[in-house]
Amino acid sequence: MLPPFDYFEHLQACSFKQKQREERFASLPAPYRGRLTPSQVAILYRPIEALVQDVKDKRTSPVEILHAYGKTAAFAHKKTNCVTELMLPDAEEWIKKGEINLDGPLAGIPVSLKDSIAVGGFDVSVGYSKYVNQPYAQDGSLVRLLKSAGAIPHVKTALPITLLSFESTNDVWGVCRNPHNPKYSPGGSTGGEGAILAMNGSRIGIGSDVAGSVRAPAAWSGIFSLRCSTGRWPKMGMNTSMPGQEGIPSVFSPMARTLDDLTYFTKSFISMKPWQFDYTCHPNLYWRQDAYDETMNKETLRVGVMRSDGVVPPSPAIARGLELTISALRASGHTIVEITQDKFSENHKPLDALRIASTLLCSDGGKTYKSFFRTGEWNDSGARQLYFYASRLPSLFRYIHYLWVRYVRRDPIWASLLQNFKHLSAQENWQWVAKREAFRSTWFDWLSKPEQSFDLILTPVNATPALPHNGMHDAVSSCGYTFLFNLLDYTAGVIPVTKVDKVLDKLPADFRATNGVMAGAYKYYDSEAMEGLPCAVQVVGGVPWRLQEEKTLAAMRRVVDALESNGVGYAHIKVENLMQVEEGESEKAY
């Protein structure tokens, strides 16, 4: 149906999917309902490596594991609206029919998937109503690999329409909420994974990352994640909002509640030889235990600390989490080297990375992702602004606005991001790709110097904790800490460290934003309202090389060991306690 009459199709499609989801939850059989048993609680807290062995030794069945995680997934969804496609009954059928290889290294482990990942028999709507009721005929390469490894996909999870947001909202599925505070976003674009993993509705999740989309949800929801370099993970058999966009490639990557699980899963996944499932994977790139051991066995690590990206300095809560980590590493005998902005040469500052990456990512002016919208379909407030500025605002007005920001507001940082943000010609796109390559080359040379020889780089993940819903309207450009490493294509991990304290993390009375990006990011910073939200750090290992998953995971382990040995431990949500409290309250109500 043609616009504007497709608005009615949009309403029907959204209603259909939401009703379908409700019916699937309502029809779950008895084993997925009721209170968690002691044995199920034990399953939830058993490391996946041990669970795999339990399955192989027939001490625990895959269906028993599925029942435990099915209960918590349903509860997590009730609290956060994190599930899009419920696959629990189908998962049991896959087990019965032998579609899951229970001799594999992930035997019996439930894995949740970002909605964009193709599972045969299910829609891959990515939040667009036009893709509703179009189930894929077969599994994508990533899901085929998972099943061959013994893993069991059990749910698909929430994301934002356009996939260009640190929120996770669309008309098809609604608003996904932060598990720590429903007024806030769980992150995006893999926000559903952040929410369900934080609430133990899954043990391993898989999302994608183009500007921080597995790292922001991990940081804002309080879990671990690993942004892999391109070519290590499959990418075919997916749906996306920007097919053909390769200026800043998106990469699928893992997320987990614990670092041990993240490491075991990544090692097991790579052991399955992803290049045999997907032509986009680098062939014969096996798990390199020697690289992991090299970082683990080094007595003193040299840690480069980038406290600020020179655009948006970390808020008090994030700065405190970073300082806790630095202090723990220093107390454990490691060498701390400050990476300050004056150490960067012209044109290779983090601001330059943000400028290049954002220009390339939206080089079509947002026209591709906008082409999938139906009339009246809700758009993320941040993505809506990007599209308007790049494609709807006449070039003369764009230029006048740039001049006003640069010379009247005297904000060269914000102006530099606006200057070339438009629909690029093919020639212009090539020129920006050349700038990307020059930036990568400069960083390689810089990090290859002895004085910049680091075992890992430590940075914030984002300048602030989670944003409230619709906060991307003002904070859409505040993604420099993560976007930098997408541009460089370095492997980067996230570690939850602490939580916002309303007293310790207040803004100073004389605080003043110094540029437009900073003003947007700090607009919603309120330590009292944010109390209890997670604060995390980002770890980049194996620099200056790409494809350093082993060294980054080992670096993360060394950081976690330092934190724990110095009395800093992150407190995860205990979903079994929340379920008991809610059940007790329900009983009181009757």
Secondary structure by P-SEA (a helix, b strand, c coil): cccccaaaaaaaaaaaaaaaaaaaaaaccccccccccaaaaaaaaccaaaaaaaaaaccccaaaaaaaaaaaaaaaaaaccccccccaaaaaaaaaaccccccccccbbbbbbcccccccccccccccccccccccccccaaaaaaaaacccccbbbbbcccccccbbbcccccbbbbcccccccccccaaaaaaaaaaccccbbbbcccccaaaaaaaaabbbbbbccccccccccccccccccccbbbbbbcccccaaaaaaaaaaaaaaccccccccccccccccaaaaaaaaaccccbbbbccccccccccaaaaaaaaaaaaaaaaabbbbbbbccccccccccaaaaaaaaaaaaaccccccccccccccccccaaaaaaaaacccccaaaaaaaaaaaccccccaaaaaaacccccccaaaaaaaaaaaaaaaaaaaaaaacccccccbbbbbcccccccccccccccccccaaaaaaaaaccbbbbbbcbbbbccccccccccccccaaaaaaacccccccccccccbbbbbcccccccaaaaaaaaaaaaaaaaaaacbbbbccaaaaaaaaaaaaaaaac
